[in-house]
């Protein structure tokens, strides 16, 4: 456990050296990677969302592919299709970009629902079906989707059923003044983040280490009172006066898994209430739906999550 957690600490440090000023984002990505949960990155253009994913994939030596989603992209552009070969007089499968280990779905809300739905089976079942044939995906298979938080004209918001398949929704904010100055200084010294080969990034670990760490996370213990605390939070979300939709049973399972990953990264073999609280905003902000009157009052979902956490007694 110590060796693997130390490797993840080095991975976080290496990623933070390129993606400057996003310490919280890096830590939450580590939790998601350990949990095997897919992630939505939301932020304004130019905050390094795509760069973060590309660098992380390089550091873990994972096969990486990027899909630039647009309104005219088709499901077959993602999944692949069977093509008739005139020479052999038979059909051959041309696999799409989804057959990879780390998949970046850039601007996922720019593509129509039919194409968005093409990702559902892959994200939930870790397989795709083409012409009635089920094809398995990589054991690591990890989807990170990005979306712009400003422009909504001509977009297709993800339905609740698909949002629930994502473990985290992470907000990528502007870096602080000190971090942004360091970015400018790095650019002056010739560090070109658009050309990662010039950054001379050395891999920190291999995919096999990620899978081994996921196995180790499963052994993290969860006491009965922690399970009861989690259930109380979930049930309270379904009764909250400002929410029209609370946390689903799937989100409760994901919440527990993410909390175990957070505890493991802290080199603990047991989950504490603080682990549940740490991952709560990223895990719930895309699953909970505000009532219309709460939205009119200008209430923010993160504020509701903070209130929810304060309303349930923490176990000793």
N, C-alpha and C positions, 0 to 999 in steps of 0.2 A: 504493500500500500504506500509506504513512504517513497519508494522509488518512482512509482507512477504519479503520485501527487506532486513530487518534485519536478517531474517532466511537464506536467500541466502548468506548474508555476513558471517554468522557463518558456513554455508556449505563450502564456499570457504576456510575459515580459517582452518577448520577441514581437508579438503582434502590436503591443502598445508602442514600441519604438517606431513603427511605421505609421500606424493609425494613432496619431498623437491627440491627447486630450479626450479620449473616449474610454477611460478606465472602467466605468460601470458597464458600458456596452460590451467590452471585452470579457469581463467577468460573467455576464449573463450568457454570452455565447459559449463560454466554457461549460456552463451548467446545461445548456441546451444540447451541446455536443455529447456530453456524458449521458444525458437522458435519452438521446436518440430522437429528440423532438424537433419538428420543423419550426422555422422562425419567419416572422414578418418584420422587415426593417422599414420603418416609416420615418421620413424626414425630407427636408427641402433639398433641392439639387445642390451638388457640390460639397456634401458633408462626408463623403468617403464611404458610402454604403457598398458600392460595387468593389472598391479597392479592398475593403475589410474582408470580404468573402474570398477574393482572389488570393490575398496574402495568406489567409488562414488555410486555404486548400493547399497552397504551396508548402506551408510549414509542416503539414501533417502528411505530405507526399500522397495526397489523394487526387484521383482523376477528377478534373473540373471541367464543367461546361456551362456556358451562359446562353440563355434564351432571351432575346430582346422581344418582349411581347408587344404586339400591335393589334389594331382592330381587324386586320385581314389575315392574321395567322390562323391556321387550321389545326385541329387535334392531331392530324397525321404529321404535321410539321414537328410536333413534340414527341409523339409515340413512335413514329415510323410507319412503314407500309410494305406490303408485298408487291414486288415489281416483276413483271413477266420478262424473262430473258429469252430473246429470239434465238440465241445460239443453242441453248440447252432445252428450249421449249418447255420451260418449267418456271414456277414462281420462286423468287428468292427474297428473303427478308432484308430490308434496308432499315436498320435500327435508327431511331431518332435520338436526339440529345438527352432524353430522359434516362438512357442506359449509361449512367455514370455513377460516381460516388458522391460528389458534391454538385448540386444543380442550383444555379442562380437564375431564378425567374424574375427578370428585371421588369419593373412596372406592370405587375400582375393585374392591376385594375384597369389596364388599357385594353385588355383582350376580352372578347365576348364570353358570356357564361358557358357556352358549349365547349370552348377551348379551356376555360378554367376548370370545368368538370373533368377534363381529360387527366388532370393531376390527382383527382380524388382517390381513385383506386390505387394508384401508385403510392400515395402518401399513407393510406390506411393499411393496405394489404401487402405493400412492398412487392407488387407485381403489376404487370399490364396485360391486357387481353387484346390480341390482334387477330382478327378473322377467326374468333372462337378458340384461339390458342393462348394459354396463360404462360407468360414468360417472366421468370423471376428477375428481380433487380439486385444490385449489389447489397451485401449485408450492411454496409455503412450507410447506404442511400439516405441523403440528407438534403432537404429542400430549404433554400433561403430565398424568400420572395421580397422584393422591394416595392414600395409605392410612394408616390409624391403626396405630401400632406397638404399641398396648397391648391393644385389644379384638379377640379372635379368635373369640368365640362368634357363630355365625350368619354367618360370613364364608366366602368361597370363594377360597382362595389361588390365585394365578395359576399355571398350568402352566408347565413349563420352556420349552415351545415359544413361549409368548407372552412370557415374561420375556426370552428371547433377542432379541426384537424391540426391546426398550428399550436404548438406548445406555448410559444411566447410571441408577443408583439412588442418589439423594442423601439423606442423613440430615439432617433439619432439627432441630437441637438447640436447647436454650434459649439465648438470648443471655446474654452475661456481665453482670455487675452494672452496669458503666458504661453499656452499651448499653440495658439495661432501664430505667435511670434516665432516659436521654435520651428513651425512649419515653413515660415518664410525664410528663416536662416538655413534650413535644410535645402530649400530650393536654390539658395545662393551658392551652396557648396557642391551642387551638382547632383543631389539625390533626386532622381526623376521617378516619381511613384507610378507614372503611366507605363514605365518600362521596368518591370520588376527584376529582369535579369541584371540590370545595372545596380540594383540594391544589394545584390549578392546575398540573398537570404539563404541561410542554411537550414535544412529541415530539422525540426526538433524531435519528431517522433514519426512512426509509421502507422498506417491504418490498423495494423495488428495490435498496437498498443492502445488505440482508442477502444477497440472491441474488448480487450482484456480489462480496461478500466471500467467499461460498462458492466462487465461481469462482477467486478469488485464492488460496484455501487449497489448491486442487488443484495449484498450481504450486510448493508448498513441496517441497524436495528431500529424499529419504530415501536415505542411503548404504547400500551393501550390508551393511556390518557392523551397521548399525542394524536392518535387516530380519532378519539372522541372530540378533541379540539378541532381537528380538521372537519369532521362531520358537522359540528356546531357552526363553523364558519360557512360551509356550503349551504346548510339549511337556512341560516340567517340571510344569506344573499337572495334566497328565493322568497323571503318574506319582507325584504327591505322596502320601505315605502317609496323610495326614489327609483326603484328598478322594476321594469316590466318583464325582464328575463334574468334569472339567476344562474348560478353555476350548474353545469350538467354533471351527471355521474362520470362521464369521460374526463371532464376537467378535474374532478376530485382525484381520480387515479393519476392523472398527469401531475397534479399538485403534489401528491405524495412522492412521486418519482423524482420530480425536480428538487424537492426538499432533501431527499436522500443524496442527490448529486451535490447539492450545496454543502451538506454536512461532510461528504467525502472530500471535497475540495478544501475544507477547513481542517482536514486530518482528524475527523471524529468518526467513530463507529456507530453513532446513534444520532437521531434527529431531535432537534430542540424546537420550541415554538418560534424562535427567531429565524430558523431556516424557512418555516412556512411563511413568515412575514416578509422575509427578504425576496422571495420569488413571487409573492402574491400580485403586485402591480403588473408585472410583465405577463403573468399567466392569466389574469382576469380581465384586463382592460379591453380585449377584443371579444370577450365572451358575454360580458354583462351589457344589458341594454337599458338605457335610461328611459324613464317615462317621458312623454312629450312635454308635460308641464315642468318637469325638472330641467329639460333642455331649454325651455323658454326662460327659465330662471337663471340660465347661464351656468348650471352646475356641471362640473367636469367629472369624468368617470374615475380619475385617479383620486379625487377628493372623496368620492363615495367609497372607494376601496379602503381608504385610510379610516373613514368613519366605521366601516364594517369591521375592520380589525380591532378598533377600539371598543366596540360594543360587545365583543365576546371575551369572557374571562379567560385569562391565560392560566393553564394548569401549572401547578407547582412542580 
